[in-house]
Structure formats: C-alpha cells, structure tokens
Amino acid sequence: MFLTSGKETYKAGEIVFKEGSHGAAVYVLSSGRVEISKMIQGRKFVVEILGPGDIFGEMSYIDHASRSATAIALENTVLELVDKDFLDREFNQIASDFRQIISTLVRRLRKTTQNLLYSPRREEERARTRTKIRISFTKASDFFRAYIGNLSGGGLFIKTTKSLPVGTLSDLEFTLPDSNQVIRTTGEVAWTRSKDESSENKPTGMGIQFIDMNPENKKLLQNYIASVKSS
C-alpha cells in the first residue's frame, strides 16, 4: 500500500490539474471518477476515465516534465495524495540504470499517446483537403513513363510545378491511351520533386501512390498493360 499524506476533495467539473501545468503530486482515486483528457489542435480528446483505486499523476513525478493531460472530476471525488518522501525513498532505492529505463518508458508513452491522438485529426484534415486530379495520356509511351517510373508500378508520376503536400489525398482519374477506358481510384502524394532537385531526366512533379483501387479498375489496368506489352 502507498503511504499517503492527505486528501483532496473535488466537485463535479472541478479541475485537479491542467495540461501543461507543473506539479509532481501523485494521486490515488479513493472515490468518484476522474476524466483524463488532452487538447489536440483545439479539440478535446478523452484519454481515459479513472475510477476508485486508480493512480494518476505519476508521469510528471518520474520525468519532472509538465502535466501531459488535464484531470477533471466527473462527480464528487476524493483523492489521496501519495506521500512524496515515501515516493522519493522508494524510487531512489531502485538502481540508477533501472530508473533511467523507467524514465525512458514515460517519455515514450507521452510521445505515443500524442501520436495516437493526433492521427484521427490528421486524417480529418487530409479528407477536407482532398483534391480531384484528372489526367489524359495521348500515347502509350507517356503512360508507361508515368506508371512504371513511379513506385514500382503502384502509382503515377505527375509532371507539375505546383505539387501538393506529401500525404494529400486525391480522387484520381486517368484515361488509358488509345482507349475509352477510365481508371478511377484514390491517390496519395508519396513524394515531390522541386525545381531545385529536378533535371532533364527527372522533371519537377509529384509521385501519386494508388490506394484503395477497386478490383475492377485493378483488373482493367492489368489487362491494358498486358495488351500493350504483347502488341
């Protein structure tokens, strides 16, 4: 059991500590519920809902960094404060190498939580900036240079001086040369080549990777490539 040094009570909606604030207190939730949340680009993400017996606040104690999240009481809540002298004594008894391992795990956990919570927001932003790209190839040779020269045949190279940011999603549509066959799929900008990086054989532009191509379009593309190669 932890040695505690006092109790704190909170009413529903009261903040125990805010994200970014400084403090090393470690809490044991005696009764009630506490919400742990983070703000990512102005939007609140709930990390966890804690109940009786749960411990929180330990990360800032271990790595001495600011609070990584906000803790708010969801109902009338009683918290017990773990005695700092007790924590210091117990923690300092651990070999220095193991203390370093624990500190590394805490830093990694902070980073992982941040990345996981940021991902949905990033996908939403990408969806909102989704563009439409239409290409028409007049010659089979033009198509093959754009297709085979990019991503091992998994996408297209688009020659342009106005490349989109890497990661941008697009509704991609292109007409196969010498036919009325149209391929429609989702593309993602995988890389770009700026004017400074370009050369005569490697023009300015961007590589678009095919993602989520449906089986019909994939078969259509494969059949077209096979027919051109055999002709």
C-alpha positions as CSV (number, residue, x, y, z in Angstrom):
1,M,0.0,0.0,0.0
2,F,1.1,3.6,-0.7
3,L,1.8,5.9,2.2
4,T,-0.5,8.9,1.8
5,S,-0.1,12.4,3.2
6,G,-3.5,13.9,2.9
7,K,-6.8,14.0,1.0
8,E,-8.3,16.4,-1.6
9,T,-12.0,16.7,-2.5
10,Y,-13.4,17.9,-5.8
11,K,-16.9,18.6,-7.0
12,A,-18.1,17.5,-10.4
13,G,-16.4,19.7,-13.1
14,E,-13.6,20.9,-10.9
15,I,-10.0,20.6,-12.4
16,V,-7.4,18.6,-10.5
17,F,-4.6,19.8,-12.8
18,K,-4.3,21.2,-16.3
19,E,-2.3,20.0,-19.2
20,G,1.0,21.9,-19.4
21,S,0.9,22.9,-15.7
22,H,3.7,21.9,-13.4
23,G,3.4,19.6,-10.4
24,A,4.7,16.3,-9.1
25,A,1.8,15.2,-6.9
26,V,0.7,11.6,-7.4
27,Y,-2.9,10.7,-6.7
28,V,-4.8,7.6,-5.7
29,L,-8.5,7.9,-6.5
30,S,-10.4,7.0,-3.4
31,S,-14.0,7.6,-4.6
32,G,-15.6,9.2,-7.6
33,R,-14.4,9.4,-11.2
34,V,-11.8,11.5,-13.0
35,E,-11.5,12.2,-16.7
36,I,-8.0,12.4,-18.3
37,S,-8.1,14.4,-21.5
38,K,-5.7,16.2,-24.0
39,M,-6.2,19.1,-26.4
40,I,-5.0,18.4,-29.9
41,Q,-5.2,21.3,-32.3
42,G,-8.0,22.9,-30.3
43,R,-10.0,19.7,-30.0
44,K,-10.5,17.7,-26.8
45,F,-9.7,14.0,-26.7
46,V,-10.6,11.9,-23.7
47,V,-7.7,9.6,-22.9
48,E,-9.2,7.6,-20.0
49,I,-11.9,7.7,-17.3
50,L,-10.5,6.7,-13.9
51,G,-12.3,5.1,-11.0
52,P,-11.6,4.1,-7.4
53,G,-8.2,2.6,-6.9
54,D,-6.7,4.1,-10.0
55,I,-3.4,6.1,-9.8
56,F,-2.5,9.1,-11.9
57,G,0.0,12.0,-12.0
58,E,2.9,9.6,-11.8
59,M,4.4,10.6,-15.2
60,S,5.3,14.1,-14.1
61,Y,6.8,12.8,-10.9
62,I,9.1,10.4,-12.8
63,D,10.3,12.7,-15.6
64,H,9.7,16.1,-14.0
65,A,8.0,17.4,-17.1
66,S,4.8,19.4,-17.2
67,R,1.5,17.6,-17.0
68,S,0.8,15.7,-20.2
69,A,-3.0,15.9,-19.8
70,T,-5.9,17.6,-17.9
71,A,-7.6,15.8,-15.0
72,I,-11.2,16.8,-14.2
73,A,-13.5,15.3,-11.6
74,L,-16.7,14.0,-13.2
75,E,-18.5,13.7,-9.9
76,N,-17.9,14.4,-6.3
77,T,-14.4,12.9,-5.9
78,V,-11.9,12.2,-3.1
79,L,-8.3,11.9,-3.9
80,E,-5.5,10.7,-1.6
81,L,-2.0,12.2,-2.2
82,V,0.8,9.8,-2.1
83,D,3.5,11.0,0.3
84,K,6.3,12.5,-1.6
85,D,9.0,11.5,0.9
86,F,7.8,7.9,0.6
87,L,7.9,8.0,-3.2
88,D,11.4,9.6,-3.2
89,R,12.7,7.0,-0.8
90,E,11.2,4.0,-2.7
91,F,12.2,5.4,-6.1
92,N,15.8,6.2,-5.1
93,Q,16.2,2.6,-3.9
94,I,16.0,1.4,-7.5
95,A,19.3,1.1,-9.3
96,S,20.1,4.1,-11.4
97,D,20.1,2.1,-14.6
98,F,16.5,0.9,-13.9
99,R,15.4,4.5,-13.0
100,Q,16.7,5.5,-16.5
101,I,14.7,2.7,-18.1
102,I,11.5,3.9,-16.3
103,S,12.1,7.5,-17.3
104,T,12.6,6.4,-20.9
105,L,9.3,4.4,-20.9
106,V,7.5,7.5,-19.6
107,R,8.9,9.7,-22.3
108,R,8.0,7.1,-24.9
109,L,4.4,6.8,-23.5
110,R,4.0,10.6,-23.7
111,K,5.1,10.6,-27.4
112,T,3.0,7.5,-28.3
113,T,-0.2,9.0,-26.7
114,Q,0.3,12.3,-28.6
115,N,0.8,10.5,-31.9
116,L,-2.2,8.2,-31.5
117,L,-4.5,11.1,-30.6
118,Y,-3.2,13.2,-33.4
119,S,-3.8,10.6,-36.1
120,P,-7.6,11.0,-36.3
121,R,-7.2,14.7,-36.6
122,R,-4.6,14.4,-39.3
123,E,-6.9,12.1,-41.3
124,E,-9.8,14.6,-41.0
125,E,-7.6,17.4,-42.2
126,R,-6.4,15.3,-45.2
127,A,-10.0,14.4,-46.0
128,R,-11.0,18.1,-46.0
129,T,-8.2,19.0,-48.4
130,R,-9.0,16.1,-50.8
131,T,-8.5,17.2,-54.4
132,K,-9.5,15.9,-57.8
133,I,-6.8,15.1,-60.4
134,R,-7.7,14.2,-63.9
135,I,-5.1,13.1,-66.4
136,S,-5.3,12.1,-70.1
137,F,-2.5,10.2,-71.7
138,T,-2.3,10.5,-75.5
139,K,0.4,8.0,-76.1
140,A,1.1,4.6,-74.5
141,S,4.8,5.6,-74.0
142,D,3.6,8.6,-72.0
143,F,1.6,6.4,-69.7
144,F,4.4,3.9,-69.2
145,R,6.9,6.5,-68.3
146,A,4.5,7.9,-65.7
147,Y,3.4,4.5,-64.4
148,I,6.4,2.2,-64.4
149,G,8.8,5.0,-63.4
150,N,6.9,5.6,-60.1
151,L,6.6,3.4,-57.0
152,S,7.3,0.2,-58.8
153,G,4.1,0.5,-60.8
154,G,2.0,1.3,-57.8
155,G,1.1,4.8,-58.9
156,L,1.8,7.7,-61.3
157,F,4.2,10.5,-61.7
158,I,2.6,13.8,-62.5
159,K,4.8,16.5,-64.1
160,T,3.9,19.8,-62.5
161,T,5.4,22.9,-60.9
162,K,2.6,23.0,-58.3
163,S,3.0,19.8,-56.3
164,L,0.6,19.1,-53.5
165,P,1.9,18.4,-50.0
166,V,3.1,14.9,-49.2
167,G,0.2,13.0,-47.7
168,T,-2.5,14.8,-49.6
169,L,-5.3,12.5,-50.8
170,S,-6.9,12.9,-54.2
171,D,-9.7,11.5,-56.3
172,L,-7.5,10.3,-59.2
173,E,-8.9,9.7,-62.7
174,F,-7.0,9.0,-65.8
175,T,-7.8,7.8,-69.3
176,L,-5.8,4.9,-70.8
177,P,-4.2,5.8,-74.1
178,D,-5.8,4.7,-77.4
179,S,-9.0,3.6,-75.5
180,N,-12.0,5.0,-73.7
181,Q,-11.2,3.1,-70.5
182,V,-11.1,5.3,-67.5
183,I,-9.4,4.4,-64.2
184,R,-10.7,5.9,-61.0
185,T,-9.1,5.4,-57.7
186,T,-7.8,7.2,-54.6
187,G,-4.3,8.6,-54.7
188,E,-1.9,9.9,-52.1
189,V,1.0,12.1,-52.7
190,A,4.0,10.0,-51.7
191,W,6.9,12.3,-52.7
192,T,7.6,15.5,-54.6
193,R,10.5,16.8,-56.6
194,S,11.1,20.5,-56.5
195,K,12.7,22.6,-59.3
196,D,16.0,22.7,-57.5
197,E,16.0,18.9,-57.4
198,S,14.9,18.3,-61.0
199,S,17.0,17.6,-64.1
200,E,16.3,16.8,-67.7
201,N,15.6,13.2,-67.0
202,K,13.9,13.9,-63.7
203,P,11.4,16.8,-64.1
204,T,9.6,18.7,-61.4
205,G,6.5,17.0,-60.1
206,M,5.0,14.6,-57.6
207,G,4.6,10.8,-57.2
208,I,1.0,9.7,-56.6
209,Q,0.6,6.3,-54.9
210,F,-2.6,4.3,-55.7
211,I,-4.6,3.3,-52.6
212,D,-7.9,1.5,-52.3
213,M,-8.1,0.7,-56.0
214,N,-11.2,-1.5,-56.5
215,P,-10.7,-4.9,-58.1
216,E,-12.5,-3.9,-61.4
217,N,-10.1,-0.9,-62.0
218,K,-7.1,-3.0,-61.0
219,K,-8.1,-5.7,-63.5
220,L,-8.7,-3.1,-66.2
221,L,-5.2,-1.6,-65.6
222,Q,-3.5,-5.0,-65.6
223,N,-5.3,-6.1,-68.8
224,Y,-4.3,-2.8,-70.6
225,I,-0.6,-3.2,-69.6
226,A,-0.6,-6.8,-70.8
227,S,-2.2,-5.9,-74.1
228,V,0.3,-3.1,-74.8
229,K,3.3,-5.3,-73.9
230,S,2.1,-8.1,-76.2
231,S,1.5,-5.8,-79.2
